[in-house]
Structure formats: C-alpha cells, structure tokens
Amino acid sequence: MTYAAGTSVSVSRSRIELEELLQKWKADRIASGIEPGSAVIAFSMGRWHVRFKMPLPTAADAAKQKNHRGYYLGPGDQARWLDQHHRERWRALLLTVKAKLVSVENGVESFEEAFLAHLVLPGGETVGQRALPAINEAYTTGRMPPLLPAGDAR
C-alpha cells in the first residue's frame, strides 16, 4: 500500500510543512524546487549539507495510465492522476525527513548516519550518487572496486 494514498494535502502545504520542520530543527539554509520529473529539497545543519532529489511522475507517465475498465485516461483524469501522485510523493518525503530527524533526536543514529546517502560532497554529488555505483559493482562482481582511481605515477 502506498503511503499517503488518496491524500488531499496539497504539494504546497507539504513543502511548507517540510520547510517548517527543518526550521524547527535549526536548519541554516533551506531550498526547494520542482522541475519536470523531479523535486529537490536541500538544507544545511551545521557543517552538513543535505540534498534529496525525489523523482516525480511526468505528464508522459500520466498518459500511460488506464482506468478500471482498461481505457487510457483522458486529459482531465491524467491531470488529476498526476496531481494525486505528486501530493503522495511530497507527503512521503515529509515523513522520510521527519523520521530521520526523530531517529537522530532519540539517539538511534547520528545525523550523518541518518542522512548519509543525501550528504552533499564538495564536488556537488551526494554520498549516495558517489557510492552506489561502486556498491552495485561490488555486489555484481563480488570484488570491491579501487577506493581511488588510478592516477599518474610521477
């Protein structure tokens, strides 16, 4: 079952709640944005910079949806489907961030452990973007890739 399935809470309300949650937790900077196919929320807490990039369904995804009778959705139903799925994703993101902060508050894990995959590295990538390809390779091949790329031997 999808979390927040059928929610009537608007995307803007969820964004506001998320930003208010981060302000309550003393985030130094908060930014959010939406582009076709994704949304981003970024914030800083102390020395840690965090970025969540959340995939969102697009109009093309909505055009592929069928109703209970097996017919493709018309334009109005596609717009409603898209809006509903965006609302559900934003509620899920809010829950995700809130759960991580509660985990930190209760000593289950440290801030950096809770947000590790979303910590932004100096080059702009997140730890997850950097580490997941190497982890996938290790699981696929059974070998760990080198920690650092081979450089010039000068």
KAKA-V323618 format. One record per residue. N is the residue number from 1. RES is the residue in one small letter. PHI is phi as a letter, one per 40 degrees, with the letter a starting at -180 (NA if undefined). Layout:
# KAKA-V323618
n->N res->RES phi->PHI
n->N res->RES phi->PHI
This chain:
# KAKA-V323618
n->1 res->m phi->NA
n->2 res->t phi->c
n->3 res->y phi->c
n->4 res->a phi->g
n->5 res->a phi->d
n->6 res->g phi->g
n->7 res->t phi->d
n->8 res->s phi->b
n->9 res->v phi->c
n->10 res->s phi->c
n->11 res->v phi->d
n->12 res->s phi->c
n->13 res->r phi->c
n->14 res->s phi->c
n->15 res->r phi->c
n->16 res->i phi->c
n->17 res->e phi->c
n->18 res->l phi->c
n->19 res->e phi->c
n->20 res->e phi->c
n->21 res->l phi->c
n->22 res->l phi->c
n->23 res->q phi->c
n->24 res->k phi->d
n->25 res->w phi->c
n->26 res->k phi->g
n->27 res->a phi->c
n->28 res->d phi->c
n->29 res->r phi->b
n->30 res->i phi->b
n->31 res->a phi->a
n->32 res->s phi->a
n->33 res->g phi->a
n->34 res->i phi->b
n->35 res->e phi->b
n->36 res->p phi->d
n->37 res->g phi->g
n->38 res->s phi->a
n->39 res->a phi->b
n->40 res->v phi->b
n->41 res->i phi->b
n->42 res->a phi->b
n->43 res->f phi->a
n->44 res->s phi->b
n->45 res->m phi->b
n->46 res->g phi->g
n->47 res->r phi->c
n->48 res->w phi->c
n->49 res->h phi->b
n->50 res->v phi->b
n->51 res->r phi->a
n->52 res->f phi->b
n->53 res->k phi->b
n->54 res->m phi->b
n->55 res->p phi->c
n->56 res->l phi->b
n->57 res->p phi->c
n->58 res->t phi->b
n->59 res->a phi->d
n->60 res->a phi->c
n->61 res->d phi->c
n->62 res->a phi->c
n->63 res->a phi->c
n->64 res->k phi->c
n->65 res->q phi->c
n->66 res->k phi->b
n->67 res->n phi->c
n->68 res->h phi->c
n->69 res->r phi->c
n->70 res->g phi->g
n->71 res->y phi->c
n->72 res->y phi->c
n->73 res->l phi->c
n->74 res->g phi->c
n->75 res->p phi->d
n->76 res->g phi->c
n->77 res->d phi->c
n->78 res->q phi->c
n->79 res->a phi->c
n->80 res->r phi->c
n->81 res->w phi->c
n->82 res->l phi->c
n->83 res->d phi->c
n->84 res->q phi->c
n->85 res->h phi->c
n->86 res->h phi->c
n->87 res->r phi->d
n->88 res->e phi->c
n->89 res->r phi->c
n->90 res->w phi->c
n->91 res->r phi->c
n->92 res->a phi->c
n->93 res->l phi->c
n->94 res->l phi->d
n->95 res->l phi->c
n->96 res->t phi->c
n->97 res->v phi->c
n->98 res->k phi->c
n->99 res->a phi->c
n->100 res->k phi->c
n->101 res->l phi->c
n->102 res->v phi->c
n->103 res->s phi->c
n->104 res->v phi->c
n->105 res->e phi->d
n->106 res->n phi->c
n->107 res->g phi->g
n->108 res->v phi->c
n->109 res->e phi->a
n->110 res->s phi->c
n->111 res->f phi->d
n->112 res->e phi->c
n->113 res->e phi->c
n->114 res->a phi->c
n->115 res->f phi->b
n->116 res->l phi->d
n->117 res->a phi->c
n->118 res->h phi->b
n->119 res->l phi->c
n->120 res->v phi->c
n->121 res->l phi->c
n->122 res->p phi->d
n->123 res->g phi->c
n->124 res->g phi->h
n->125 res->e phi->c
n->126 res->t phi->c
n->127 res->v phi->d
n->128 res->g phi->c
n->129 res->q phi->c
n->130 res->r phi->c
n->131 res->a phi->c
n->132 res->l phi->c
n->133 res->p phi->c
n->134 res->a phi->c
n->135 res->i phi->c
n->136 res->n phi->c
n->137 res->e phi->c
n->138 res->a phi->c
n->139 res->y phi->c
n->140 res->t phi->c
n->141 res->t phi->c
n->142 res->g phi->g
n->143 res->r phi->b
n->144 res->m phi->c
n->145 res->p phi->c
n->146 res->p phi->d
n->147 res->l phi->c
n->148 res->l phi->b
n->149 res->p phi->c
n->150 res->a phi->c
n->151 res->g phi->b
n->152 res->d phi->c
n->153 res->a phi->c
n->154 res->r phi->b
